[in-house]
Amino acid sequence: MADRRRINGPPSGTHPPIYASTLTPSSTSPPRPQRTRPSNSLRKIYLRTGLTPSASGSAYLELSPSPTAHPPTLLHTQPSALKLTATIHGPHPLPRSAPFSPNLLLTCSIKFAPFASRTHRRGFVRDAAERDLGVHLETVLRGVVVGERWPKSGVDIVVTVLEAEEDGWWGDVSSNNGGGGYGAMTVLAGAITAASAALVDAGIDCVDLVSGGVAAVVSDAAQASTLRADNNTEAETGTTIVLDPCPAEHERVVSACVVGYLQSRDEITEVWMKGSDGAGGADEGLIDRAVEAAIASRTVLAAALRESTEEKLLGTKSAGVATVKPGQDVEITAA
């Protein structure tokens, strides 16, 4: 007979996480992963909508981890992969005590799970970094949603990060990227794409699909020959502009840029740049490369929404509900 007053643990054994502060530079330290993909390519993106039945709309986004030369063991584990969910709650009427609003009020929040990072355990209360990411996400979506359709209404957009991008390689305690905050930019780019898919799944009118893209200027002498290209490398500074950067794969990230881009309207709703000007003053070039990453992400976003829409239409047909194709004449008959 089970004890109902006690929360039993899992039946199988578990291993505690290994944090970077407990490691010492030695021969047993895991080696830094190497970037094997070209500088203009993105990691594989998995995106699916409609996974949270209790929400008006939801989406799940996951980036595949970078391959490593060593098999995963207790110490030699694979790098972190971005995993997050976005849920839409609403539109719902505002409280009677709230002032009149002719447009839809957006409330965006990004929360990291306590186990999302290997190097830093988050609390249950949002910190300053999470609030800052929520403000950036709200700025992006405010220029996309057609707010005039829902006066005196509000919608809550909640993004939960299950596994976050690290700011540096967790096995290297002397990493120059530690604490740089560049991993949060990849998190924001993924949150923008997932929130856009969730908005469409919730049936909220938007002017266009918004996608997030991130590019960074990296300095890595060991991988310079692999990542060097004629159009994005400065020979004098030894830096390279890469799309979808993984800070754990590079010795130093000089600067990074994340954008929210509307491809059909050719508009940018948000630009966030961080770091020093290490590309020789080529800020516009870094933004252009981030836009290229956003365009590539939009391809996956459009394909995922098309697939989910087809599944909904097939489910409606199987339930016996008549569907009408665009442009088809409808005949109304008396019962």
C-alpha positions as CSV (number, residue, x, y, z in Angstrom):
1,M,0.0,0.0,0.0
2,A,1.5,3.3,-1.0
3,D,1.9,6.2,1.5
4,R,-0.3,9.0,0.2
5,R,1.2,11.5,2.6
6,R,4.6,11.2,1.0
7,I,5.8,12.1,-2.5
8,N,7.8,9.0,-3.7
9,G,10.8,9.4,-5.8
10,P,11.4,7.9,-9.2
11,P,11.8,4.1,-9.2
12,S,15.0,4.2,-11.1
13,G,18.3,5.9,-10.0
14,T,19.1,9.5,-11.0
15,H,22.4,11.3,-11.4
16,P,22.8,14.9,-10.0
17,P,23.7,17.6,-12.5
18,I,27.4,18.7,-12.8
19,Y,27.8,22.4,-12.6
20,A,30.8,24.2,-14.0
21,S,31.8,25.7,-10.7
22,T,32.6,22.2,-9.4
23,L,35.1,21.4,-12.2
24,T,38.8,22.2,-12.1
25,P,41.0,22.7,-15.2
26,S,42.6,19.2,-15.6
27,S,43.0,16.5,-18.1
28,T,39.5,15.1,-17.2
29,S,37.8,18.4,-18.2
30,P,35.5,17.8,-21.2
31,P,36.9,19.3,-24.5
32,R,35.2,22.2,-26.2
33,P,32.9,21.2,-29.1
34,Q,33.8,22.3,-32.6
35,R,31.5,24.0,-35.1
36,T,31.4,21.7,-38.1
37,R,28.6,23.5,-40.0
38,P,29.3,26.4,-42.4
39,S,29.1,30.0,-41.1
40,N,25.9,30.6,-43.1
41,S,23.9,27.6,-41.9
42,L,21.6,27.1,-39.0
43,R,21.0,24.2,-36.6
44,K,18.1,21.9,-37.3
45,I,14.8,23.4,-35.9
46,Y,11.9,21.4,-34.7
47,L,8.7,23.3,-34.4
48,R,5.2,22.1,-33.6
49,T,2.0,23.8,-32.6
50,G,-1.0,22.7,-30.5
51,L,0.7,20.8,-27.8
52,T,-1.0,22.5,-24.8
53,P,-4.8,21.8,-24.9
54,S,-5.6,24.2,-22.0
55,A,-4.2,27.2,-23.9
56,S,-5.7,29.1,-26.8
57,G,-2.6,28.5,-28.8
58,S,0.8,26.9,-28.1
59,A,4.0,26.0,-29.8
60,Y,7.1,24.0,-29.0
61,L,10.5,24.8,-30.4
62,E,13.7,22.8,-30.2
63,L,17.2,23.3,-31.7
64,S,19.3,20.2,-32.2
65,P,22.5,20.1,-30.2
66,S,25.8,20.5,-31.9
67,P,27.7,17.3,-32.6
68,T,30.7,16.5,-30.5
69,A,33.8,14.4,-31.3
70,H,33.5,12.5,-28.0
71,P,30.7,10.1,-27.0
72,P,28.4,11.3,-24.2
73,T,29.5,10.1,-20.8
74,L,29.1,11.3,-17.2
75,L,31.6,14.2,-17.8
76,H,31.7,14.4,-21.6
77,T,28.1,15.4,-22.3
78,Q,26.8,17.1,-25.4
79,P,26.3,20.9,-25.5
80,S,23.0,22.3,-24.5
81,A,20.2,22.6,-27.0
82,L,17.5,25.2,-26.9
83,K,14.1,23.9,-25.8
84,L,11.2,26.2,-25.1
85,T,7.4,26.3,-25.2
86,A,5.1,29.3,-25.9
87,T,1.5,29.4,-24.8
88,I,-1.2,32.0,-25.6
89,H,-4.0,32.7,-23.1
90,G,-6.8,34.9,-24.4
91,P,-8.0,37.2,-25.7
92,H,-9.9,37.8,-22.5
93,P,-11.8,40.8,-21.3
94,L,-9.9,43.3,-19.1
95,P,-10.9,43.7,-15.4
96,R,-13.7,46.3,-14.8
97,S,-11.2,48.4,-12.8
98,A,-8.8,48.6,-15.8
99,P,-9.0,51.8,-18.0
100,F,-10.5,51.7,-21.4
101,S,-8.1,50.4,-24.1
102,P,-9.0,50.6,-27.8
103,N,-6.3,48.0,-28.7
104,L,-5.4,44.6,-27.5
105,L,-3.0,44.6,-24.5
106,L,-0.1,42.3,-24.7
107,T,1.5,40.8,-21.6
108,C,4.7,38.8,-22.5
109,S,6.8,36.9,-20.0
110,I,9.8,34.6,-20.4
111,K,10.6,32.3,-17.6
112,F,13.6,29.9,-17.3
113,A,13.0,26.6,-15.6
114,P,15.2,26.0,-12.5
115,F,17.0,23.2,-14.4
116,A,17.4,25.1,-17.7
117,S,21.0,26.0,-17.3
118,R,24.0,23.9,-16.1
119,T,25.9,26.9,-14.7
120,H,23.1,28.9,-13.0
121,R,20.1,27.7,-11.2
122,R,17.1,30.1,-11.6
123,G,14.6,30.9,-8.9
124,F,10.9,30.7,-9.2
125,V,10.6,34.5,-9.3
126,R,11.6,36.2,-12.5
127,D,14.9,38.1,-12.3
128,A,16.0,41.2,-14.2
129,A,17.3,39.2,-17.2
130,E,14.0,37.4,-17.7
131,R,12.1,40.6,-17.4
132,D,14.4,42.2,-20.0
133,L,13.7,39.4,-22.4
134,G,10.0,39.7,-21.9
135,V,10.2,43.4,-22.8
136,H,12.0,42.6,-26.0
137,L,9.5,39.9,-26.9
138,E,6.6,42.3,-26.3
139,T,8.2,45.0,-28.5
140,V,8.5,42.4,-31.3
141,L,4.9,41.2,-31.1
142,R,3.3,44.6,-30.6
143,G,4.2,45.5,-34.2
144,V,2.7,42.3,-35.5
145,V,-0.7,41.8,-33.8
146,V,-3.6,43.7,-35.2
147,G,-4.8,45.1,-31.9
148,E,-7.7,47.0,-33.2
149,R,-9.7,43.8,-33.6
150,W,-9.9,43.3,-29.8
151,P,-10.7,46.5,-27.9
152,K,-10.9,46.3,-24.1
153,S,-9.2,42.9,-24.2
154,G,-5.9,41.4,-23.2
155,V,-3.8,38.4,-24.1
156,D,-1.0,36.7,-22.1
157,I,2.0,35.2,-23.9
158,V,4.1,32.9,-21.7
159,V,7.4,31.4,-22.9
160,T,8.9,28.7,-20.7
161,V,12.5,27.8,-21.4
162,L,13.1,24.2,-20.6
163,E,16.7,24.1,-21.7
164,A,18.6,27.3,-22.4
165,E,21.6,28.2,-24.5
166,E,24.8,28.6,-22.4
167,D,26.9,31.7,-22.5
168,G,30.0,29.6,-22.9
169,W,31.3,26.1,-22.8
170,W,30.3,24.8,-19.3
171,G,33.3,22.5,-19.1
172,D,35.8,25.4,-19.4
173,V,35.8,27.4,-16.2
174,S,38.1,30.0,-17.8
175,S,35.8,30.7,-20.8
176,N,35.8,34.3,-22.0
177,N,32.1,34.0,-22.9
178,G,31.0,33.2,-19.3
179,G,28.5,35.8,-18.1
180,G,28.4,37.6,-21.5
181,G,24.7,37.0,-22.0
182,Y,25.1,35.9,-25.6
183,G,23.1,32.7,-25.0
184,A,20.0,34.8,-24.0
185,M,20.0,36.3,-27.6
186,T,19.5,32.8,-29.0
187,V,16.8,32.2,-26.5
188,L,15.0,35.5,-27.6
189,A,15.3,34.5,-31.3
190,G,13.7,31.1,-30.5
191,A,11.0,32.7,-28.4
192,I,10.0,35.1,-31.2
193,T,9.6,32.3,-33.7
194,A,7.7,30.1,-31.2
195,A,5.4,33.0,-30.1
196,S,4.6,33.8,-33.7
197,A,3.5,30.1,-34.3
198,A,1.4,30.2,-31.1
199,L,-0.3,33.4,-32.1
200,V,-1.3,31.8,-35.4
201,D,-2.4,28.6,-33.6
202,A,-4.6,30.8,-31.3
203,G,-6.3,32.5,-34.3
204,I,-5.1,36.0,-33.5
205,D,-4.9,38.2,-36.5
206,C,-1.3,39.3,-37.4
207,V,0.0,41.4,-40.3
208,D,2.7,38.8,-41.1
209,L,4.7,35.9,-39.6
210,V,7.5,37.3,-37.5
211,S,10.6,35.2,-37.1
212,G,13.7,35.6,-35.0
213,G,17.3,35.5,-36.3
214,V,20.6,35.9,-34.6
215,A,24.2,36.4,-35.9
216,A,27.4,37.0,-34.1
217,V,31.0,38.1,-34.7
218,V,33.3,35.4,-33.3
219,S,37.0,35.1,-32.9
220,D,38.3,31.6,-32.9
221,A,41.8,30.9,-34.2
222,A,41.3,27.1,-34.1
223,Q,38.3,27.2,-36.4
224,A,39.2,30.2,-38.5
225,S,40.1,28.0,-41.6
226,T,36.7,26.2,-41.3
227,L,34.5,29.2,-40.9
228,R,36.3,31.7,-43.0
229,A,34.5,33.0,-46.0
230,D,35.3,35.8,-48.4
231,N,32.1,37.8,-47.7
232,N,32.0,37.8,-43.9
233,T,35.6,37.6,-42.7
234,E,37.9,40.5,-41.8
235,A,41.4,39.4,-42.3
236,E,42.8,42.3,-40.2
237,T,40.9,41.4,-37.1
238,G,40.6,37.7,-37.5
239,T,36.9,37.6,-36.8
240,T,34.1,35.8,-38.6
241,I,30.3,36.5,-38.8
242,V,28.3,33.3,-38.2
243,L,24.6,32.6,-38.3
244,D,22.9,30.9,-35.3
245,P,26.0,31.0,-33.1
246,C,26.5,28.6,-30.3
247,P,28.7,30.3,-27.7
248,A,30.0,27.0,-26.4
249,E,31.7,26.3,-29.8
250,H,33.8,29.5,-29.9
251,E,36.6,30.8,-27.8
252,R,35.2,34.4,-27.8
253,V,32.1,36.1,-29.0
254,V,32.9,39.7,-29.9
255,S,29.3,40.9,-30.6
256,A,25.9,39.6,-31.5
257,C,22.7,40.8,-33.0
258,V,19.1,39.5,-32.8
259,V,16.3,40.8,-35.0
260,G,12.5,40.2,-35.4
261,Y,11.8,40.3,-39.1
262,L,8.7,40.3,-41.2
263,Q,9.7,38.9,-44.6
264,S,6.5,39.7,-46.6
265,R,6.6,43.3,-45.5
266,D,10.4,43.6,-45.3
267,E,10.2,45.2,-41.9
268,I,12.3,44.8,-38.7
269,T,10.3,45.1,-35.5
270,E,13.2,44.7,-33.1
271,V,16.9,45.0,-33.1
272,W,19.1,44.1,-30.1
273,M,22.9,44.3,-30.4
274,K,25.3,43.4,-27.7
275,G,29.1,43.4,-27.4
276,S,31.9,45.5,-28.8
277,D,32.3,46.6,-32.4
278,G,34.7,43.9,-33.4
279,A,33.8,43.7,-37.1
280,G,35.5,46.9,-38.1
281,G,32.4,49.1,-37.8
282,A,30.2,46.8,-40.0
283,D,27.1,47.0,-37.8
284,E,24.8,47.0,-40.9
285,G,26.5,43.9,-42.1
286,L,25.8,42.1,-38.8
287,I,22.2,43.1,-39.0
288,D,21.9,41.9,-42.6
289,R,23.3,38.5,-41.5
290,A,20.8,38.3,-38.6
291,V,18.0,39.0,-41.1
292,E,19.3,36.1,-43.2
293,A,19.0,33.9,-40.2
294,A,15.4,35.1,-39.6
295,I,14.5,34.3,-43.2
296,A,15.8,30.8,-42.8
297,S,13.8,30.4,-39.5
298,R,10.7,31.7,-41.3
299,T,10.9,28.8,-43.7
300,V,10.6,26.3,-40.9
301,L,7.8,28.4,-39.3
302,A,5.7,28.5,-42.5
303,A,6.2,24.7,-43.0
304,A,5.1,23.9,-39.4
305,L,2.0,26.1,-39.7
306,R,1.1,24.6,-43.0
307,E,1.4,21.1,-41.6
308,S,-0.7,22.0,-38.5
309,T,-3.4,23.6,-40.7
310,E,-3.6,20.5,-42.8
311,E,-4.0,18.3,-39.8
312,K,-6.8,20.5,-38.5
313,L,-8.6,20.3,-41.9
314,L,-8.2,16.5,-42.0
315,G,-9.6,16.3,-38.5
316,T,-12.6,18.4,-39.4
317,K,-13.3,16.2,-42.4
318,S,-13.0,13.0,-40.4
319,A,-15.5,14.4,-37.9
320,G,-18.1,14.8,-40.6
321,V,-18.0,18.6,-40.8
322,A,-18.3,20.0,-44.3
323,T,-15.4,22.2,-45.4
324,V,-15.5,24.8,-48.2
325,K,-12.5,25.4,-50.4
326,P,-11.5,29.0,-51.1
327,G,-13.5,30.4,-54.1
328,Q,-16.0,27.6,-54.0
329,D,-19.7,28.4,-54.3
330,V,-21.9,27.5,-51.4
331,E,-25.5,26.4,-52.0
332,I,-28.0,27.0,-49.2
333,T,-31.0,24.7,-49.1
334,A,-34.0,24.6,-46.8
335,A,-34.2,21.9,-44.2
